[in-house]
Amino acid sequence: MSNKDNWTAWKRDSHFRLTEPSITIYKDGITFNASLNKIVDVSKFMNVMVELNDPDNEKATKVRCVLNNLEESDSNFKITRSRNSEDHRRGFVSCRNLIQFQPRLKKISDNKRSARRIEVKQFGRDANSFVFNLIPCFELASTDTVELPTEAGIYRYMDKAEVVYIGRGKSIKSRSKDLQRSNWVFDKIEYSLISDEKDQVFWESKFLEDFKLEFGRLPRYNEQAGATIHQLN
């Protein structure tokens, strides 16, 4: 006697909610998904002004897109109906210079597609503008500790392709001078500038937790230092 079939839908391996408004970062521009297009009604606009929340390119943490019908200019980019002839569903903003010269955007554009999507959760009052966050992704790097910034942020030590330490500090450069690190083996330090201490704690903890989930342990020198993973809110 055979068992009764118990049909169960298979769920695709994706952490991203495709029905939520989002943008996707490409090396040559940004696409709006169908949900975002509907909210901002992209068909009413010809161009979009792209703004960063800090005049220092390396410190920017947010991007604001303001849709408009003003003339196209160096800071006002044309919206096309699709990124290529096969895709007629989404808007596309060609802004290669922004992607290549804003460190976090450039780093994100190098990821696989699912990691290039960013949800949009903040909209302007008239729904003709929206803001998305640029998550820190160790987008800056130095092979010489002398060249590290004195600003605050999170950082990770790399030994070839291996992450051997993840940390944070009020001065990334000062932290690199700790005596206990004099014997560490590494060839590069990657970092993100983050001024707010709570944000530093959050992102340090998140990257440590992500590493532990993937490898079943902490990075080499975090284990030796007895690193504590803070509870994420």
N, C-alpha and C positions, 0 to 999 in steps of 0.2 A: 504494500500500500504506500503510495507516494505522499509526501508532505504537501500540504496546501500551499500554493504560491502566496508569498507575502510581498507584493510589489512595493518598492520604495524608490522614490526619486533620488537620483545621484546629484549631489551638489558639487559644482565646479570649485576648484581650488583657487579662491580669490578672497582677499580680505577687504576688497574695495566695493562699496555699494554703488553700482553703476547707475541706479535711478536717482542718486543725489546730484545736485549741480556741481560741476567740477571743470577744471581745465587740465590739459595735458601739455607738458613741456617737451618740445622738440628742439633740435639743434638750430633750426631756422625760424622758429616761431611758437605760437601758443594756439591751441584749439579749444573751443568751447563745446562741451557735450550738449546733447539735445535738451536735457533738463535745464541747463543754464541758459541756452538760447531762448527757451520758452519764457523763463522768468524775466530776462532783460529785453525780450522781444527784439532780437538782434536785427531783424529785417527792417526795422525803422531807422537804422543808423548806418552811416558809411564808414566812419573811422572810430578809433579808440585811442585815447591818450593814456599812456602807461606811466605811472608815477611810483617812485620808491619813497619809503618813509624816513629816509636819512640821506643827506647830501653826500655822505661818505659811502661809496659803493659797497665797501666790504662790511659795513655795519648795518645795512638795510635788512630788515626782518619781515617786511610786508610789501606787497605790490597792490596798487589800486588801479583799476581799469575804469576809465570814464568814457562811455560811448557817446558819440556826438556826430554832428553833421557839419563841423567846421572843415576848413581846408586841410588837406593832407600836408604834414610838415615833418621836421626832424623829430618831433616829439608826439606826433599825431599819426598813427599808423592805420593804413587801409584795412578794412575787414573784407575778406573774400568769403564766398559762400561755402567753400570747401578747401581742403588742403591739397587735394588732387582731383582729377577728373572722375575717379571712381566713387568719391565720397561726396554726396550731396546733402548730408544731414547736418553738418556742423560748421560753424564759422571758424575761420582761420585768420590769425593776425601775424603777418610776416615781420619779425623783429629780430633778425639774426644778430645784429650788433649788441642788442640788450642781452640776449642769451649768452653770448660769448664773453661779454665783459662784466657781467654781474656774477660773482663767484658761485653763489648758491644755485642760481638758475643753471649755470654751466654744468655744475656737478650733478644736478638733478637730471639734466638732459642726457647724461651718459648712462643713466640707469636703464634697466629693462622697463618695458612699457608700464606695467602695473605700478612701478615705483616712481613713474613720472607724472602720475595723476595726483592732483591736489584738490580736495573738496573746498567749495566756496560756501561760507556760512554767514558772511557779512555783506549786506547790500545797502546802497544809498536810499535815501527817503523816496526818491522818484523811480527807483529800480532801474536807473540808467547807469549805475556804477556798482562795482563790487570790489571786495578786498579778499586776497588770499595770502596766507602766511607762508614764509620761506623757512622751512625747518632747518636747523643747523645740521650740517652733514660733513663736518671736517673738510670744508671746501678750500681752505688755505693751508699752505705747507711750507716748511723750511727744513733744510738739511743741516743748518748751522744754528745752534742755540743763541748765538750772538744776534742773529737777525730776527728773533722772536719778538712779538709786540709786548709792550708793558701793560696793555689793556687786559681786562678780565675776559674769561671765556672758558670753554671746555676744550680739551685736547686729547690726542692719543699718540702714543709712541708706536712706530712701525719698525719691525725688523723684516725687511723685504716685504712680503705680502701679509705677514702675520701682525695682528694687533697685540702688542705686549703690555700696554698699560692705557687706561682711560682715566682721566682726572679733570679737575677744574681748579680755578684759582682767580684771585683778584688781579694778579699779574702773571700771565703765562710765562713770561721771560724769567721772573723771579722764581717761580716754581721749578723751572728747569735747573736751577742752581743748587737744589737740595743735595747735600752730601751723599745721601743714600743712593742717588741716581748716578753717581760717578762711575760705577762699574756696570751699569746697564748696557746691554747690547741692542742698539737700534741704529737705523740709518736715516730716519725722517720723523719729524713731528708734524702731524696734521691738526688743525684747530679751527674753531669758529669763535668769533668775537660775540660775547653776550654780556651785557652790562649788569642786568638784574640778577642778584644772587639766587633768588628763588628759581628763576629760569635755569640757571647753571646747575643747581641741585637736581631739578627735574630731568634735564637732558643727560647729565652725567649718570643718573640712576637708570634712565631708560636704556641708554646704550650699554651699560653694564648688564642690565637684565636681559637685553636682547642677545648679548654675547653669551651669557650663561645658558639661555634657552637653546641656543644653536650648538654650543660646544660642551655643555654639561659642566662647565667650570668657569672661573673668572680668568681674565688675561694673566699672563705669567707673573708680572710684577705687582698686579693688584692682589693676587693670592699671597704673595710674600709680604705685602704691606698690610694684609688683613682688611681689605676694603669692605666698607659697609654699603649695601645697596639700600637707598632710601625708599620708603614706600611712596609710590606714585599716586597722585590724587586723580 
